[in-house]
Amino acid sequence: MSNVVAKHDALLREHKFVLVREDKHKVYRNPEGKIYVTAATPSDRRAAFNMLKALKRCIAEPAKPMVIAISDFEREQAAQLIQGQQKQQPTARGMGRGKQRHSRGTGFIYDGPRIMTPEEQVIREAQRQQARENARRRTEEKRQRSRQKRAAAEAAAREFEEAYRPFLNVIRRIVDKLEARFIAMCQSCIRHRAWSPDLTFYEFPVKGSAEEEAERWSHELLTGGEEGAQELGVETMAYMECLIEILAADCSRHLARSEQRVTQVMKFVERQLAKSNSIWDLQDALSDEIERLDDALRAWDNARLYGDLDFELDDWLEGLGVDIYDDSLMDVIVHKNEVRVVCDLGDGQPPRYERYGFDIADAEHQPGN
């Protein structure tokens, strides 16, 4: 028995269990937060074996709160009292069990609210204070991390604005111009037109007027519809009336999406500039987006705007004086209000850099070095 007690005490020391409470039970806690509970005055002859077994089980199981550990221990004690000692069988036929200790019965002991000692109250209050301090510290650390992330994001946004806002203003000016032209085309296509029997407009736009391009686009769409009707062999006038309604409905949807379309294109350009400040990379990304939308057979109006912007960037670079067809041209880099052209001179020579400044209002060419 003494060997079992010694193993029990050694196991307590090995796992650093410390007595934190003692009344009718002894309550131990170790640094891992595991709670071990045993009777203060065990009376069972196998108490030492049971204590050692319970301690090993406590070490193997996950940590549980003190209240739950004490409750589990008391429930096990009550179950043992209810079950009682198993009746011993006689060793041989006709032999009795001999003189035995009679049981006084079983029952439950109900405890009322326990009054903590002053020392326990001090410990409890210290634990609560420590918990409040830990909660305040974690909250402050979380706020500090949030402030740092917000500050880093704001700094990155300011840096991006400083580096690319002039070029983005140029892009916005180009996109607005393209969008205004597209809106005019849609509005022209929506207008009702009277037709003569030979399917020509009875009202033609004045040559050189602002609406001439839009009217020409609308006329090409309807002329193409006439050819389609002839190929299908259907009644031409009825087909054209249906085609006019379809084109008007499509153009109305395009007009309703104007603001959303411009915003999507500008966001796309901003995301691409965040990846690379190369205008060539931007034009490649625009081409890839056009193919993606075409393959998905959707957002034709967006795809048109991406494609027009790609061509307009070539014209804008030529307006700055950049020869985009030069074979030695390696890349075109944009930063703040200048464009840097990188040219390959060959024969192991270092690349040549040429700078072209631009004004965000009119994009006039300003030669640089």
Phi, psi and omega in degrees: 000317180297329178294322179294318179297319179296319177297320180300311182293323179295322179293324175299314180292322182298320181262013170059043175281136181237137179289120181247348181201140179212115171221254173277345174236157169255125183245122179247151176223141176246171183301338179280358179086008179280139183250127178242127184239135176216162181291145179289323180228078181294138181247347181289141180293339177258022184300318182297317178296318180296321180296316180297319179296316180295323179294318178296320178296322179296320180293324183283330184276161175294158180292146178226156179300155183300317182299318181291320180298315179295319180298317178297319180297314180295326178293321177295320178297317180296321179296321178295322178294320180293318182292322179072180179279136177291142181293128180283139178274141178297150182287334180211160181298136177086352180265139178273183180273352183084188181285122183240156175281126182279141177283142177268012179097177180235166180181175178255146174247119181262124179261139173275183178303127182274133179271121182285150176286161178304322180296319179293323177297320178297317180296316180299316180294322177296320179295317179296318180296319179295320178297319179295320179296319179297318179296317178296321180294317179296320179297317180293321178296320179295318177296321180295318178296320179296318178296320180295317179296318180295320179295319179295319179294320179293320178295318179295322179294320178295319179296319179296316180299317181295322185280327191236355182301318178303314180292322177296326176295322176296315179299317181297321179297318179293315181297318179298320178295316179295321181293320178298321179294319180293321178298318179299320178296316180296318180295323178294324181288332181285329184301139179287137179236140173271143184243144172271165183303331180273012174062047172242154178296136173277345179232116180255147178292150178290132182298132181085359179282169182293335184265003185298315181296317180295319180295321180296319179297315179297320179296320179295321179298314183286326176295320175297325176295324177297316179296322178295322178296321180293321179294322180281344180073030180259169180294119193296311185296318178296319179296319182292321177298318178295318180296321179299318179295318180295314180296321179295319179295317178297315181294326176297320176295321178298319179295320181293335182265011188301306183296318179297322181296313180297318180297317180297318180294317180294320177297322178298315179296319179297317179297321180291320178295329177294335178273320185207141178262022178269128177292327177296317177298323178296317180293323176297319179295322177297318179295318179297321180293323177298315180296321180297316180291323178294319179296326179279352180054048179211166176052052178300323181295322176294315180301320179298318182292320176300315181295317179297322179296322179301313180291322181295328177296322175299314180297321181295319178295320177296326177294333176282345183106007180276127177273094186288348179262007178291127182295333182278355183290122181261318183196162177231116185251139178245138177205124184054240184247038176216154176246129180253123180259128180254122182242141178265118181271350178072182178054035177072009180279150178294152180299151176260136181248130175237136182248139178231115178278155178219154176257134188290345181277311186233358176056039177289144181286130175233101185301146177221188181253000000 
